[in-house]
Amino acid sequence: MYKKFFGLKEDPFNVNPDPRYLVMTPHIQEALAGLTYGIQSRRGFILLTGEVGTGKTTLLNRLLGWLRPQRVASSFVFNPRLDSSEFFDYMLADFGLNFDSRQKSQMLLRLNNWLLSRYLAGGTAVLIVDEAQNLSAEVLEEIRLLTNLETSTNKLLQIVLSGQPELESRLSQPELRQLRQRITLRCKTQPLTREETQQYVVNRLRIAGTNGQSVFTPEAIEAVHTYSEGIPRVINLLCAHALINGYAEQRRRIPVETIREIAHEYKLDVVAPLSSADADDNVRLMEAFETLATLMDKLRRRH
């Protein structure tokens, strides 16, 4: 497949949120510093927001990698469609807590005692909730109540809520004002600048195995930034398809024409890729990734 053709050891533009590929732009550094500071200083409630595809989940995976050697127990909830009972069960199971009783009061008491024990031993526990803009009001209220687990001076459970900008809108609703008032830190991810887009592409290629080889022409990277609007997920889409096309055409350097063709095929030259949460944009990109997966599968079978 194209990896050998371009001298790669792995797929550089895989859509999985691999923290190894996180490019530490100033915005990402600031967001990661805010998250780690908030957890270390036991600030209680931290909010992480950013547009679709700007690397929130990858950032959270980097955070989880930092937490493991820090004596921090973590629960990572990434399914926002859970009801309050399922959410609570999943969180406790992820913390490694098992219960004989299914009474909510007993489960909360056990959780509080476990958190207090960790606190007295100098440890911390963190609940991270991804895609939080889709949580029901019932689950959001459940999360708010968890902030009541505290000593007279510190919160026992640190909570990170991560979601799209719609999460900010939801939290501004009057019925969620108690939850909003408890947020102590706000962090954001941002689209990449032109320079950061180049850094992003070069860095992913380097991690995947290139030895400084220039795979994309400067004009091609410029086009990648223009059509992606600096959204990492869309950059991955354009570059992955470009590598496949380059391999098919036996081109070791990707020209700007290839990027333009791919952008036109997926209408990225007509509609702003992910500057809003428009459903049609999401469907179009999902179809693009499915097509990419099919192409890669065909290449694997051929070789």
N, C-alpha and C positions, 0 to 999 in steps of 0.2 A: 504493500500500500504506500501512500504518499510519504509516510514517516521516513522510510529508508531513502527515498528519492531526495528529500530535503535534509537528510542527516539528522533526523529527530529520533529520540528514544521513546517519546510518548506524544499524545495529542496535545498540542499547546493551547488549543482553544476549546477544550472540553467544557461543556455547560455546567458540570458539577462544581459546587462551591468549595473548591480545594484551597485551603488557606495558604498553601505554599506559593500560590500564584497571586497573592494579594500584593498589589503595588502600593507602597507606602507614600502616597501623595500627601501634601500638607493637610487636606481635608480628612483623609483616612487616619493619618497620625493624630490629628486633633480628636477625632471621634474615638479612636482606640484609647487615647490617653484619658479622655473623659470617662469612658466605661471602666477602665482599670482603677482610676482614681476614685470613682463613685463607689466601687465595690470595696476597695481597700479601706476607705474612710467611713464605710457603713452609712452611706447617705440614704439608703432605703429604696428609693424609687427613681429609676433612670429611664428616659425615653430616647429611643433611636428611631429616626425617621429618614426617609429618602425615597426618591422616585423609583419606579419599577426598574430593576436591572442595574442599579448603581452599586451593588456589592454588599448589601446589608447582611445577607446570610453568610457570605464568605468572611466578612468581618466578624460575625458572631462565632464562626468556627475557629478563627484565629484567637478570639477571646477565650473560647473553651480550651484551646491548646495551652494558653497561658495559665488558666485556672488550675489545671490538673496537678502541677507540681507545687502549687501554692497553698495546700491544705484547704482547698475550697471545694465543698460538695456542690454539684450542679445538677439541675434538672432542665432539659431543653425540650420545650413543648413547641412542635412545629405544625401541629394540626389544629387550625382555628375552628374547625367544625364540631369540636367536642362540646357536649353539654356540661353543665357545672359539675355533675357527679363524675362523669368520665374524665373531665379535666383534673379534678382532685385526685382521682385514682391514679391517673397517669403520672402526675407530679410526684406523688408519694412513692410509687413504684420506681421512678427514675432516681429518687433519692435513696433507694434501697430499703425503704421502710415497709414492713409487712404487718398486717393487722388481723387479729382474730375477730374482733368486733367490727361491724360495719356501721356502727352508730357514729354520726358525724362528730358529736361532742367528744367521743373517745378518741377518734382519729386526730382531731385538732389538739387534744390534750397531749397525745403521744408526740405529735409533730412539735408542739411548743417545748416539751421536755427535751426532745432530741436537739432542737435548735439551741436551747439554753445550755445544754451539755457541751455542744460544740463551741459556743461562745465562751464559756468558762475555760475551755481548753485552748482558746486562742484561734479556733477555726471559724470559718465563715460558710454560709450556704447561699447559693444564688439560684433564683428561678429566672430562666430566659424564655420569653414567649415570642415566637416569630409570627409574621403575618397577622399581627394583632388587630389590624383594621377590620378583620372579619370576625372577631370575637362577638358573641352575643352580649347583650346588656347584662344578662344573668352571670356570665362568666367574668365580665369586667367587675361586677360587684363582688364576686368571690375573691378576685385578686385584691380589690381594695381592702377587704376584711383581713387579708393575710398581712397587710401592713400594720395591723394592730398587734402582731406578735413582736413584742419589744421589751426591753428593760427600761428603767427610768432614764437611761442615757443613750441607748443605742437600739437600732432596729436589728432584730435577730435574723430576718430574711431579707436579702438584697434582691430586688426585682428589676429586670430589664424588659421593657416592652418595646418590640421592634415592629415597624410597619410602614406602609406607604403614607403619603401626606394626608390621605383621608382619615388616618388615625387622629391627627391633630384636630381635624374638623369634628370628629366624633367626641373627642374629649372636651371640646368647647361647648357641647350641649349642656343645658342647665342641669339635667338629671345626673350628669357625670362630674359635676363641679367638685364633689368631695374627692374623687379620684384625681382630678386635674390638680387640685391644690396640694396633693402629696408628692407631686413630681419635683425632685430636687435638682436634677441635671437633665439637660436636653442636648443630644448629639445628633449630627446630620451627616449623611453621605451626599455627595454632589457628583454631577457629570464631570468627565475629565476635560481639561483644556486640550488644545492642540498639542502642546509639548508633552502633556501627561499621556495623551493617546499614543504618541510615538514611544514614550517610555514603557507604556503598558504592553504594546505589541512586541517590542524588542525584549522586554523582560520575560514574557511568557515563552518566547522562542528560545531564549537562553536557558531557562529552567528545563524546557523540554529537550534540550540537547544540542542546540546549534553552538558552534564555536565562533561566535561573532559574525557568522555569515549573514549577509544582508539579503533577506528573502523578499521583502517588499521594496519597491522603489519609493523615494520620498513623495512623489506625486500620488502613489497608491495609498500611502498612509494618510496623506492630506485628505484624500477622498473618503477613506474609512472614517476619519473624524467628522467630515461634513455630513455624510449620510447617517452616521450613528448618533450624531449630536453629543458625542462623548459618553454614551451609555455603554458600559462594559459588556453587557449581555448582547447588545447589537454588534459591538465590535467583534465579539467572538463569532457571531453568526457570519458576518462578512468575511472575516479572515479564514475561518474554517472552510467555507465554500471556495474561497480563493485558492487555498492550498490544493483542494481536490481538483479544481479546474486547471491549476498550474501543472499538476501531475498528469492529468489527462492530455494536456497539450504539450507535455515535456518542456515546460518553462521553469527554470530554476529561480527566476526573479519574477515576481508578480507585478505586472504593469497596471497603470491606472485604469485602462480599458476594462480589465477583468473586474475590478471593483464596481465600475459603472454598470456593467452588465448585470452583476448580481443585485445591485441596488435597484436597478430597473425591474428585474424579475420579481422582486418582492415588494415593489412599489415604495421603496424607501426614498426614492427621488421625488415622490409625489406627496406623501403624508409624513409628517414628523414622526419618527419611529416610536418614541416613548415619552414625549414631552407631556403627555397626560395619561390618565388611566383608562382611556377609551377602550371599550371592549373589543371593537373591531381591530384595533392595533394589536391587542394581545392575541386574538385568534390568528391574525396574519403571521405573527412571529412564531406561534406554536406550530403552525403549518410549515413554516420555514425550517424549524428545528427538526420536525418529523421528516421532511425531505432530506435534510442533511444526514440524519441517522440512516435513512434508506440508502443514500449514496455511499456512505462509509461501509455499510453492510455488504453492498455489492462489491466494493473494492476488496474487502477482506476475503470474500469468497473467490475472487479472481486470483488472489495471491495466497 
